[in-house]
Amino acid sequence: MVDKKERVKKILQIFDNDYEDAECTLIYKNTLELLISTQLAAQCTDERVNIVTEKLYKKYKNPHDFANADLKELENDIRSTGFFRNKAKNIKETCRILIEKHNGQVPDNLEDLLKLPGVGRKTANVVLGNVFKIPAIVIDTHAKRLSNRIGLSDSDNPEKIEFDLMKVVPKENWTKFSQQLVYHGRSVCKARKPDCKNCNILKYCNYGQSQK
């Protein structure tokens, strides 16, 4: 099988055809909304988060609203996303920091984003790639699973997988490729039973080739 960079080139061509319109599936109107939605999406589906935030962002419109929110009330507002106590506490503290240190604005760099409570590399990279258009690879459950199956990384550590992909995926494709992995993971390369028979990247996938 050809080396990883060559395989990725072929996969990118196929993905650009199959998932040309791939984009972040969280619904948001501004940077703060995407930041909070991504925090809520931890251990929760984007679909569920979008249902919750449709009402949430009508009630809380800016960092001050979240920072001054009653904690119990905010917990109740986001309860169905799971881990709601931690998420509510982190969102309130995040917005307090945004007000006190960033003039109420979400920072546009990885270092400052990672200092916010409940913000890891995944959340930070979602914001950087989608809002600030800074190339970033997002490792969610789909990206982790597909990276391992395709053979682009043999690690279980999301940060290690991110850096493995950075080595073989052209920088200008980082954000889009992350989104395309999500689309492919949802429609074809599913967690329990990958649909290898209908996979257009089968010949470039270690797992797919092993099933022959």
C-alpha positions, 0 to 999 in steps of 0.5 A: 500500500502507498505511503500515508501522504499519498493515501491521504491525497487520494482520500482527500480527492474522494472526500472532496467529491463525496462530502464537498459541503462538509461543515461543522454540524453545530448551529451557531451565530457567533464565536461565543455560541460555537465555543459554548456549543462545543463545550456542551457537545462533550459526551453528547451529540451535536443534534441534542446540543442544537436542540438545547441551544435553540432556546439557550441562546435566546435566554443568554445572549452574551458573556455577561448573561452567562457569567451572571446566570444562576448556576442551578438554573443554567444547569437545568437549561443544559441538563439533557446534554449530560455532565450538566453540573461541570458544563454549567460551572465551566461555561460561567467561569469561561464567560467571566474570564472572557469579560475580565481578560479578553474584553468579552471576546473569544480569543483567536489563539490556541494558547488563550483558548486552552486556558479557559475552563472546560476547553481542550484541544478539540474545542479550541480547534473547532473554534479556530478552524471554523470561526477564525479560519486557522487550520486546525485538526479536530479529533472527535470520536469519528476522527479517532476511529477512522484515523485508526481504521484507515491506518493514519495513526495507531494511537488512542490518545487524541492529541497524538492522533492530531499530531499524526494527522498534521504530519500527513494531511496538507495544512490547508485541508486540516479543518475540512478533512476533520469535518469530512471524517465526521461525515464519513464516520456517520454515513459509512464507517460507523462504530459498530459495523463499518459499511466497507462494501459501500466505502469509496476509500476502501482501497486506501484503508488498512481495516478495509483491506484486512476484511477482504 
